[in-house]
Amino acid sequence: MRTIFIITLVLLGRITYAQYSEGGIPLLDYTLKNNKQILPKVYGIKSYKNDSLEAESIKQYSDCNSCKKNFYGIEELRYLDIKKSGQYINIGDTTDVWVLTIKSTNALAIQVIFKNFIVPLKAKMYIYSENREMILGAITNNQSILNPHFTTQPIIGNSIIIEYSEPKRTNLKGQIEIDGFVYSFKNILKTGPYGVSGSCHNNVICEPHMWKWRREINSVGLILYKSNNNLYAHCSGSLINNTANNGIPYFLTANHCINSTNAIANNPQNWVVLFHHQAQSCSGNGSDAPTIYSISGGQKLTNNSNSDFTLINLSTTSEILKNYKVCLAGWNNTETITSESGSIHHPAGDAKKISLSNTLPTSSGWYTNGTSHWKVYWSSGVTEGGSSGSPLFDNNKRIIGQLHGGPSSCSASASDKYDYYGKFSVSYADGNLSQFLDPTNSGVNSVDTYCYENCETDNLMVSNSQLNGSVNKIGGLTVEASNTAVNSGAYVNFVAKNQIRLKPGFRANNGSYFRAKNYSFECSMSIITGLRVASQIANLEQPSLNSETSVRLYPNPNNGSFTLSIKSLSKLKSVEIINMLGNIIFTESVISEQTIDKIYSLSNIKEGYYILKVEFEDVIKTIKFELIK
């Protein structure tokens, strides 16, 4: 019997990373943690010698060069019913819970393949590693509606816990059936498929791109589609706005992305579109890129080969996309282009990149004379296979085309670093796009980018509030909270670029999990990905900021050696350095100091962006800096 291997970027057709996670806290972790009688049933799956599996996968697919480095796991078909196989736990008169542990001794990660996930309102499922380093969920009734047959992303570790809870008083009883598992002999969340594109690409988080293009960055997705029982990372595309600004999830990509000899590949119902798949630091290879913000399926609305475009209506809701914090890109259906242009894409299925041109695009045909395409020469970055369908933006950040192809690559000569983009103006006319993108019959020639949730407000005020469940309060510049309680069991993040102000009357009660975090990448889900606060804070109150406090860090950027200069009327308590995932990587306690000029040397910290947090008695100051070696 031939072993069925699973490959990153080329996955078995059943493997679709399309679970929709809504945040929250597992019951077993908190509500049930003091119940020593809870011993979840353990279900073992086969374990392997990982080196032998990897060698076998390479031998079996010796004719596939890209496969050799990208195989990561093996599928094991096993039927399980969570309610029959799991440990039942009765929580009073309100909630029923089933818990099951899946274990494989040598596995580096485990995925769960769900055959059926039909659950009532208020039901929740969490899947997490036994050591709680990784938590997926809550997965709710929204998943049942969108796609009841799905596979989770890999959960790190050799032992994972599946926890399902539902209300006792519900007419619909949940059906949670497992069809099998994927045993990972590589930890793909740490080893790839990342950094597989050329070395000349620009990560979208690098400055100044993340500020200039942040809204458009959040509109671009990576397309995965099934073909010959596999799921391929194949193209890029972008959510696109309409004149009503009503959030309909229209998605623009290339015609050739659906025009193959494979009928399955041509059907967008077999697609998975992945958003926010981008490196979290400028120099990162993308191994920390989120993989959970995905939409499964869509309907083709119109397409045309002349300008090589396709318009899809994704199978999702505005509420889900609002929770994903994506945006819908604006567009320009004229040929009036006055300045430089840029494209955001996923070369070779890699983490999201941006390419820029400092010259005007010229009108052209597809490798010939004509007027159906824009010809663009790159001044920074290029494109690759997998970039197809990605949007070309004008200087006003509006779509003017989508990638058809071209000779550009990192190794191409300067004269060959160009690409062809099918003109949006031609697509608009040939594909009658106005029926979708101008539902108001306005006749306008352009619209701006629309975001489901405005993340750029100067201030976000939170007052007279009781915060429960999973809550994220994200402000563009500041978040200020007063007379507000974070209640027991709540999981709350405050995120802002400049300041978090916790004023009198704010408190985080015992049993709550609270984090105030400065992060400058506005409107991005990456700011809260994987954030897990491990400390309890009780009765926290902090007055408004002291205007007499001064904190300077220089030089910035630096190589790990910098000077911290502090002058304040308040007593200094501590200095911390936090990475972009929210992890504290350096801490120093300081007693009663008010003025400091100190040189720090952090030779053991890798390149990337960091937050310096300086805490005084009555104020917290933060500075973002970049470390370059």
LOKEBA-441702 format. One line per field, with one value per residue (C-alpha): residue number from 0; x negated, y negated, z. Coordinates in Angstrom, 3 decimals. Layout:
BEGIN
seq: (NUM:...)
c1: (X:...)
c2: (Y:...)
c3: (Z:...)
END
This chain:
BEGIN
seq: (0:1:2:3:4:5:6:7:8:9:10:11:12:13:14:15:16:17:18:19:20:21:22:23:24:25:26:27:28:29:30:31:32:33:34:35:36:37:38:39:40:41:42:43:44:45:46:47:48:49:50:51:52:53:54:55:56:57:58:59:60:61:62:63:64:65:66:67:68:69:70:71:72:73:74:75:76:77:78:79:80:81:82:83:84:85:86:87:88:89:90:91:92:93:94:95:96:97:98:99:100:101:102:103:104:105:106:107:108:109:110:111:112:113:114:115:116:117:118:119:120:121:122:123:124:125:126:127:128:129:130:131:132:133:134:135:136:137:138:139:140:141:142:143:144:145:146:147:148:149:150:151:152:153:154:155:156:157:158:159:160:161:162:163:164:165:166:167:168:169:170:171:172:173:174:175:176:177:178:179:180:181:182:183:184:185:186:187:188:189:190:191:192:193:194:195:196:197:198:199:200:201:202:203:204:205:206:207:208:209:210:211:212:213:214:215:216:217:218:219:220:221:222:223:224:225:226:227:228:229:230:231:232:233:234:235:236:237:238:239:240:241:242:243:244:245:246:247:248:249:250:251:252:253:254:255:256:257:258:259:260:261:262:263:264:265:266:267:268:269:270:271:272:273:274:275:276:277:278:279:280:281:282:283:284:285:286:287:288:289:290:291:292:293:294:295:296:297:298:299:300:301:302:303:304:305:306:307:308:309:310:311:312:313:314:315:316:317:318:319:320:321:322:323:324:325:326:327:328:329:330:331:332:333:334:335:336:337:338:339:340:341:342:343:344:345:346:347:348:349:350:351:352:353:354:355:356:357:358:359:360:361:362:363:364:365:366:367:368:369:370:371:372:373:374:375:376:377:378:379:380:381:382:383:384:385:386:387:388:389:390:391:392:393:394:395:396:397:398:399:400:401:402:403:404:405:406:407:408:409:410:411:412:413:414:415:416:417:418:419:420:421:422:423:424:425:426:427:428:429:430:431:432:433:434:435:436:437:438:439:440:441:442:443:444:445:446:447:448:449:450:451:452:453:454:455:456:457:458:459:460:461:462:463:464:465:466:467:468:469:470:471:472:473:474:475:476:477:478:479:480:481:482:483:484:485:486:487:488:489:490:491:492:493:494:495:496:497:498:499:500:501:502:503:504:505:506:507:508:509:510:511:512:513:514:515:516:517:518:519:520:521:522:523:524:525:526:527:528:529:530:531:532:533:534:535:536:537:538:539:540:541:542:543:544:545:546:547:548:549:550:551:552:553:554:555:556:557:558:559:560:561:562:563:564:565:566:567:568:569:570:571:572:573:574:575:576:577:578:579:580:581:582:583:584:585:586:587:588:589:590:591:592:593:594:595:596:597:598:599:600:601:602:603:604:605:606:607:608:609:610:611:612:613:614:615:616:617:618:619:620:621:622:623:624:625:626:627:628)
c1: (0.000:-1.404:-1.678:0.271:-1.914:-0.729:-2.631:-2.672:-1.299:-0.246:2.192:4.642:7.923:9.678:7.196:8.588:7.399:10.828:11.765:13.171:11.882:13.589:11.278:12.104:10.895:11.210:13.356:10.883:8.198:10.098:13.640:12.685:9.046:9.600:11.617:9.053:11.500:11.326:9.109:9.766:9.830:6.696:6.958:3.680:2.807:-0.104:-3.571:-6.485:-10.202:-10.216:-13.517:-12.342:-9.059:-10.845:-13.247:-10.347:-8.434:-11.442:-12.004:-8.333:-8.136:-11.636:-10.317:-8.894:-11.656:-9.389:-7.786:-11.054:-11.345:-7.643:-6.239:-5.432:-2.927:-1.000:2.747:4.361:8.065:9.868:13.546:14.403:17.559:16.579:19.681:19.118:15.330:14.771:14.945:18.329:18.346:21.509:21.320:24.315:27.649:26.309:23.566:22.482:18.801:16.911:13.113:10.790:6.988:5.313:1.745:-1.052:-4.432:-6.745:-4.408:-5.645:-2.112:1.355:4.226:7.843:10.015:13.693:16.302:19.215:19.436:23.090:23.592:26.215:25.926:23.684:21.834:18.039:15.117:11.480:8.483:5.186:1.790:1.477:-1.031:1.341:-1.277:1.270:5.041:7.465:11.016:13.651:15.059:18.812:22.084:20.611:18.327:21.345:22.998:19.926:18.278:19.128:16.414:13.016:9.501:7.726:4.332:1.514:1.551:-2.000:-2.943:-2.468:0.655:3.675:6.969:10.354:12.942:16.588:19.318:22.988:25.965:28.150:31.306:31.050:33.253:30.307:27.814:24.319:22.830:19.038:17.519:13.832:12.732:9.017:5.812:2.603:-0.594:-3.320:-6.916:-8.031:-7.021:-5.843:-4.890:-8.602:-10.362:-8.273:-6.968:-8.452:-11.132:-10.664:-10.426:-13.446:-15.604:-14.833:-11.221:-9.929:-7.874:-4.760:-5.441:-8.654:-8.510:-7.325:-5.127:-3.091:-2.047:-1.539:0.215:1.688:5.321:4.515:2.238:5.264:7.281:4.916:5.277:3.451:5.552:5.346:7.293:7.863:6.707:6.191:6.974:4.457:4.752:2.291:1.112:1.445:2.495:3.086:6.057:7.763:11.073:12.518:14.945:18.143:19.778:22.276:19.488:21.667:18.949:19.982:16.949:16.098:12.635:10.584:7.957:6.641:8.623:5.801:6.025:9.325:8.640:6.803:7.444:8.677:12.394:12.038:9.361:11.611:14.350:13.947:16.094:12.917:10.842:9.562:8.491:6.035:5.754:3.093:0.517:-2.473:-5.735:-5.591:-9.002:-10.749:-13.551:-11.382:-10.988:-7.267:-7.447:-5.314:-2.734:0.872:2.609:6.094:7.872:9.315:12.486:13.599:15.365:16.815:18.899:17.530:19.461:17.681:14.342:12.584:9.394:8.621:7.445:7.136:9.484:11.968:14.403:15.485:18.070:16.498:18.675:18.559:20.330:19.537:19.467:16.707:14.637:15.148:13.764:10.856:10.227:9.730:10.358:11.836:9.486:10.558:10.348:9.798:11.407:9.686:6.266:5.159:2.104:-0.033:-2.760:-4.374:-2.543:-2.745:-1.603:-0.916:-1.153:-2.192:-5.150:-5.506:-2.745:-5.112:-4.207:-2.834:-5.231:-5.076:-6.732:-7.098:-7.690:-8.942:-8.084:-4.737:-3.271:-2.957:-0.060:-0.733:0.679:-0.168:-3.787:-2.762:-1.506:1.918:3.830:5.244:2.433:0.132:-3.600:-5.357:-9.095:-10.030:-12.354:-11.985:-10.877:-9.529:-6.833:-6.868:-4.524:-1.847:-1.724:0.713:3.975:2.473:3.631:1.649:2.355:1.925:0.464:3.897:3.897:6.636:6.597:5.718:4.987:4.254:1.129:1.166:-2.547:-5.976:-9.705:-10.558:-12.376:-15.106:-17.684:-16.398:-18.457:-17.365:-15.869:-13.695:-12.355:-8.905:-5.451:-2.095:1.105:4.498:6.015:8.887:10.368:10.592:11.951:14.571:15.872:15.456:16.752:19.588:18.190:20.452:23.360:21.362:19.033:21.426:24.750:25.778:25.468:23.336:21.227:18.109:14.697:13.088:13.740:11.467:10.565:13.234:12.453:15.101:13.870:12.125:8.831:7.514:9.552:7.361:8.770:10.878:12.739:13.923:16.028:18.696:18.234:18.311:15.985:16.739:15.612:13.005:12.673:10.180:10.217:8.047:7.392:5.359:3.393:4.718:7.079:8.377:10.436:12.216:14.876:14.486:14.157:12.495:14.537:13.451:13.045:12.687:9.796:9.166:6.552:6.140:4.001:2.940:0.052:-0.960:0.669:2.930:4.436:5.943:7.643:9.214:12.112:10.497:9.901:9.078:10.670:9.206:9.514:9.398:6.693:5.759:3.040:2.394:0.172:-1.414:-1.678:-2.056:-0.693:2.828:5.793:3.979:5.041:1.352:1.423:3.452:2.427:1.303:1.519:2.005:1.704:0.421:0.681:3.680:4.105:6.367:7.823:5.506:5.824:3.541:3.932:3.498:0.084:-2.433:-3.366:-6.684:-8.030:-10.572:-11.920:-14.417:-16.075:-18.914:-20.122:-17.000:-17.423:-20.361:-22.413:-21.358:-23.416:-21.519:-21.240:-18.118:-17.682:-14.962:-13.888:-10.792:-9.168:-7.856:-9.806:-10.910:-9.859:-10.909:-12.208:-10.977:-11.574:-8.722:-8.762:-6.015:-4.280:-3.825:-6.538:-8.750:-12.348:-14.139:-13.148:-14.931:-13.572:-14.604:-13.994:-13.235:-15.321:-13.970:-16.816:-18.799:-21.297:-22.223:-23.722:-22.088:-23.700:-21.381:-23.657:-21.563:-18.371:-17.606:-16.713:-13.227:-10.920:-10.580:-8.714:-10.620:-8.255:-9.253:-6.976:-6.834:-4.647:-1.947:-2.657:-3.842:-5.868:-6.675:-9.002:-9.126:-12.595:-14.213:-17.213:-19.390:-22.548)
c2: (0.000:-3.354:-5.936:-9.155:-12.119:-15.665:-18.576:-22.209:-24.336:-21.083:-19.481:-16.659:-17.956:-17.350:-19.556:-23.095:-25.596:-27.129:-27.039:-30.333:-31.186:-33.760:-33.934:-33.202:-30.987:-27.180:-25.994:-23.293:-25.943:-28.214:-27.326:-23.683:-24.011:-23.303:-20.151:-17.418:-14.701:-15.781:-13.336:-13.692:-10.412:-9.852:-8.545:-7.460:-7.672:-5.956:-7.367:-7.179:-7.715:-11.188:-10.913:-7.722:-9.317:-12.276:-9.999:-7.891:-10.955:-12.185:-8.748:-8.275:-11.664:-11.794:-13.352:-16.369:-18.780:-21.220:-18.345:-17.206:-20.121:-20.731:-17.396:-17.676:-15.015:-11.832:-11.342:-8.778:-8.065:-7.413:-7.968:-9.450:-10.965:-13.550:-12.877:-9.117:-9.085:-12.119:-12.532:-14.024:-16.836:-18.278:-21.962:-22.697:-23.381:-25.303:-23.573:-20.138:-19.613:-16.823:-16.660:-14.354:-14.194:-13.073:-11.839:-10.594:-10.233:-11.561:-14.001:-17.597:-18.795:-17.307:-18.413:-17.302:-16.473:-17.084:-15.090:-16.880:-19.977:-20.847:-22.731:-25.020:-28.685:-29.394:-26.086:-26.377:-24.144:-24.759:-22.738:-23.393:-21.933:-20.207:-22.813:-25.623:-27.191:-27.202:-27.624:-27.441:-28.684:-29.330:-27.512:-28.083:-27.830:-30.218:-27.384:-25.046:-27.527:-28.287:-24.876:-21.937:-19.768:-21.266:-20.601:-22.629:-24.195:-22.194:-22.397:-22.268:-19.324:-15.568:-15.879:-18.086:-18.565:-18.910:-20.593:-21.015:-22.687:-23.359:-24.715:-22.117:-23.864:-23.778:-22.200:-21.318:-18.892:-19.140:-16.583:-16.614:-13.800:-13.372:-11.693:-11.502:-13.278:-14.534:-13.487:-16.118:-14.937:-18.522:-21.593:-23.643:-26.573:-27.036:-25.599:-26.516:-26.875:-30.304:-32.283:-30.189:-33.244:-35.177:-37.226:-40.602:-40.799:-43.298:-42.135:-44.275:-45.055:-46.926:-50.680:-52.787:-50.245:-49.287:-52.910:-53.964:-50.761:-49.297:-49.344:-47.862:-45.242:-44.012:-43.553:-41.056:-37.296:-34.110:-31.721:-27.984:-25.673:-21.946:-20.036:-16.292:-15.688:-18.309:-21.864:-24.254:-27.692:-29.141:-32.784:-36.074:-38.413:-41.270:-42.118:-45.040:-47.762:-48.990:-52.419:-51.518:-50.775:-47.934:-45.335:-42.728:-40.384:-40.768:-39.374:-40.265:-37.939:-36.739:-34.855:-32.382:-31.378:-29.637:-28.728:-25.431:-21.993:-20.862:-21.476:-21.253:-23.938:-26.215:-26.165:-28.843:-26.693:-24.660:-27.679:-28.747:-32.404:-33.167:-36.716:-38.367:-35.735:-38.021:-38.111:-39.916:-41.572:-43.293:-40.749:-37.722:-34.748:-34.463:-31.545:-33.626:-34.491:-33.825:-30.937:-31.020:-33.910:-31.960:-31.892:-28.720:-28.867:-31.481:-32.055:-33.298:-36.364:-37.436:-37.026:-37.949:-36.774:-40.078:-41.773:-38.451:-39.166:-37.228:-38.606:-36.265:-36.637:-34.908:-32.632:-34.578:-37.293:-40.920:-40.100:-37.526:-39.846:-42.619:-40.300:-39.497:-43.258:-43.131:-45.960:-46.156:-47.930:-50.979:-51.152:-53.522:-52.615:-55.396:-55.373:-58.573:-57.488:-60.325:-58.749:-55.590:-52.307:-49.263:-45.651:-43.470:-39.715:-36.221:-35.139:-31.338:-31.168:-32.841:-35.374:-38.643:-40.995:-44.417:-45.548:-49.202:-51.123:-54.707:-55.172:-55.499:-52.246:-52.254:-51.047:-47.725:-44.446:-41.035:-40.668:-42.601:-45.971:-46.845:-48.654:-45.887:-45.850:-47.993:-47.317:-48.014:-48.195:-47.513:-49.708:-47.588:-43.959:-41.778:-39.110:-35.323:-32.476:-32.739:-36.518:-36.126:-37.966:-40.380:-44.005:-46.872:-50.118:-53.683:-56.470:-56.982:-53.326:-52.327:-49.175:-49.799:-46.198:-42.604:-40.598:-38.534:-37.709:-38.763:-37.989:-39.670:-37.717:-38.375:-36.962:-38.820:-41.546:-45.137:-45.248:-42.214:-43.346:-44.185:-42.621:-42.929:-43.761:-43.490:-46.977:-47.451:-50.011:-47.321:-44.766:-47.253:-47.703:-44.174:-42.426:-44.849:-45.295:-48.265:-45.912:-44.678:-47.541:-50.435:-49.225:-52.844:-53.670:-56.651:-56.535:-57.482:-56.505:-55.657:-54.694:-54.548:-51.581:-50.588:-48.892:-46.973:-48.578:-51.934:-51.294:-54.800:-56.857:-59.223:-58.074:-55.187:-55.906:-53.047:-54.163:-52.841:-49.354:-45.777:-43.713:-39.989:-37.183:-37.896:-41.632:-43.583:-47.371:-48.752:-52.484:-54.200:-56.425:-55.962:-53.864:-55.448:-53.557:-54.837:-53.427:-50.110:-46.583:-43.564:-40.833:-37.398:-35.019:-37.859:-37.921:-41.548:-43.291:-47.067:-47.980:-51.420:-53.019:-55.606:-55.323:-53.174:-55.327:-53.469:-56.146:-56.059:-53.668:-51.107:-47.697:-44.159:-41.761:-38.542:-35.754:-38.128:-38.261:-41.738:-43.162:-46.760:-46.717:-49.390:-48.250:-50.411:-48.162:-49.565:-47.659:-44.319:-41.091:-40.392:-42.644:-40.094:-36.827:-34.310:-36.847:-34.999:-36.814:-34.582:-36.915:-37.888:-41.557:-42.611:-46.054:-47.829:-51.603:-54.034:-57.822:-59.832:-60.305:-62.692:-65.317:-65.974:-62.526:-62.259:-58.984:-58.851:-55.864:-56.458:-55.618:-54.193:-51.930:-50.332:-47.129:-46.095:-48.741:-51.912:-54.623:-55.061:-58.580:-59.221:-62.379:-62.300:-63.670:-60.160:-57.231:-54.659:-51.040:-48.863:-48.643:-45.947:-45.064:-43.303:-41.651:-41.921:-38.795:-40.391:-38.328:-40.024:-39.287:-41.619:-43.024:-45.093:-46.320:-49.816:-51.247:-54.956:-56.210:-59.372:-60.279:-57.747:-57.806:-54.199:-52.165:-48.802:-46.030:-43.289:-41.182:-38.021:-39.500:-38.899:-41.550:-43.001:-45.567:-45.851:-47.913:-49.487:-49.815:-52.066:-51.954:-54.730:-54.999:-56.904:-56.438:-53.955:-55.153:-53.094:-53.541:-51.392:-50.686:-48.548:-46.317:-45.748:-43.628)
c3: (0.000:-1.009:1.767:1.215:2.096:2.753:1.246:2.231:-0.600:-2.281:0.112:-0.251:-1.621:1.678:3.510:3.519:6.112:6.340:9.978:11.259:14.739:16.939:19.966:23.594:26.414:26.643:29.558:30.546:30.953:33.309:34.414:34.975:35.968:39.660:39.053:39.629:38.582:34.947:33.076:29.335:27.433:25.358:21.808:20.297:16.619:14.968:15.550:13.094:12.798:11.343:9.472:7.801:6.735:5.211:3.322:2.052:0.854:-1.119:-2.663:-3.553:-5.304:-6.739:-9.953:-8.098:-7.095:-5.253:-3.350:-1.800:0.608:1.142:2.337:5.995:7.051:6.515:6.615:8.899:8.365:11.650:12.401:15.795:17.241:19.864:21.961:21.960:22.260:24.480:28.253:29.205:31.779:33.290:34.239:36.390:34.733:31.741:29.766:28.559:27.698:25.922:26.002:24.056:23.889:20.638:21.070:18.812:20.506:17.782:16.028:15.731:15.005:14.471:12.231:12.631:9.593:10.334:8.451:10.091:12.265:12.836:16.094:17.678:18.529:21.542:21.069:21.046:20.123:21.015:19.853:21.568:22.327:25.676:26.885:25.736:23.453:20.642:20.896:17.975:18.531:19.399:16.365:16.393:14.498:11.899:10.764:10.443:8.101:6.010:5.729:8.030:6.388:7.100:8.316:10.978:10.636:12.274:16.081:17.431:19.647:19.967:22.111:21.406:23.231:21.533:23.757:22.705:24.763:24.040:26.005:27.707:26.590:22.809:20.175:17.940:19.418:17.987:15.597:15.633:13.611:12.835:9.615:10.352:11.272:9.707:11.496:10.934:10.757:10.103:12.078:9.117:11.320:11.988:8.949:5.942:3.300:3.929:2.201:-0.958:-3.200:-4.432:-2.104:-3.707:-2.468:0.095:3.084:3.360:7.030:6.187:6.564:4.870:3.065:6.119:6.618:3.025:1.916:5.113:3.930:0.531:2.108:4.041:0.836:-0.828:-0.392:-1.362:-3.480:-2.863:-5.163:-5.563:-8.609:-9.094:-5.425:-4.334:-3.069:-4.705:-3.636:-7.072:-7.434:-5.691:-5.764:-4.001:-2.394:-4.371:-3.306:-4.983:-5.097:-2.354:0.142:1.407:1.986:-0.612:-0.818:-4.500:-5.266:-8.364:-9.817:-13.193:-15.824:-16.348:-12.654:-13.441:-17.057:-16.952:-18.402:-14.999:-14.475:-10.688:-10.642:-12.685:-10.047:-7.330:-5.062:-4.590:-3.602:-0.214:0.033:2.828:4.226:6.434:5.453:5.939:7.900:11.235:10.901:8.023:7.798:8.640:6.299:7.059:9.479:11.860:9.191:10.291:8.516:10.019:8.267:5.379:3.281:1.536:-1.811:-4.107:-7.233:-10.533:-11.669:-14.846:-16.616:-19.855:-21.535:-23.308:-20.107:-18.249:-15.338:-13.204:-10.623:-7.813:-5.057:-2.033:0.106:3.338:5.277:6.017:9.734:9.273:7.098:9.630:12.309:9.988:9.663:5.917:3.473:-0.038:-2.442:-4.417:-8.202:-11.133:-14.461:-16.423:-18.047:-16.353:-14.387:-13.069:-10.977:-9.641:-9.035:-6.775:-6.553:-3.485:-4.018:-2.870:-5.039:-5.163:-2.536:-0.049:2.635:1.242:-0.589:-2.249:-5.506:-6.512:-9.718:-9.775:-13.456:-15.200:-16.574:-20.346:-22.458:-24.191:-25.383:-23.951:-25.207:-28.320:-29.478:-28.155:-25.409:-23.214:-20.643:-18.560:-18.868:-15.558:-14.873:-11.254:-9.216:-6.070:-5.915:-8.738:-9.214:-9.576:-10.247:-7.566:-7.979:-10.889:-10.365:-7.838:-8.080:-9.599:-7.746:-8.964:-6.829:-5.212:-4.038:-6.494:-8.623:-12.273:-13.275:-12.251:-13.066:-16.261:-16.275:-17.470:-17.392:-14.091:-11.375:-8.854:-11.262:-14.338:-15.943:-15.382:-18.869:-18.090:-14.731:-16.058:-16.069:-17.826:-15.981:-17.648:-17.572:-15.147:-17.550:-20.249:-17.788:-16.603:-20.127:-21.522:-18.402:-17.691:-14.206:-13.520:-12.704:-9.706:-8.815:-9.459:-7.995:-7.361:-11.104:-10.136:-13.280:-11.290:-12.601:-9.281:-5.650:-2.638:-0.439:2.065:5.385:7.297:10.508:10.711:12.474:11.936:14.390:16.385:19.715:20.929:24.155:26.375:29.319:31.679:30.222:31.502:29.304:29.033:26.731:24.040:23.364:21.241:21.448:18.648:18.215:15.522:17.889:21.411:23.488:26.691:29.270:32.368:34.704:32.928:34.330:32.718:34.334:35.492:32.547:30.033:27.553:26.572:24.405:24.052:21.024:19.781:17.957:20.548:23.943:26.099:28.859:31.817:33.866:37.350:37.471:35.185:36.736:35.629:38.088:39.467:36.920:33.947:31.273:30.076:27.846:26.820:23.775:21.585:18.000:14.937:12.166:12.070:10.663:10.667:12.300:12.851:15.887:17.837:16.224:18.810:21.624:24.893:28.201:30.963:33.946:36.049:36.946:39.776:40.544:38.122:38.070:36.339:36.130:32.961:31.424:32.953:30.377:32.114:31.241:28.408:26.956:24.064:22.338:19.885:17.343:15.709:13.743:15.565:15.630:19.122:20.902:21.822:24.443:26.556:27.902:30.505:32.318:34.489:37.610:38.255:39.655:37.113:37.765:34.829:31.264:28.856:25.211:23.433:20.010:17.394:18.686:22.099:23.801:26.412:25.409:27.846:31.220:33.821:37.145:38.206:41.668:42.178:39.263:37.611:35.254:33.230:30.360:29.832:26.991:26.300:24.252:22.961:20.792:21.142:19.632:15.960:13.383:13.343:14.915:18.689:21.267:24.175:27.141:30.047:33.088:35.676:38.762:36.917:33.233:30.624:27.636:24.538:21.583:18.474:17.103:14.422:14.969:11.889:11.875)
END
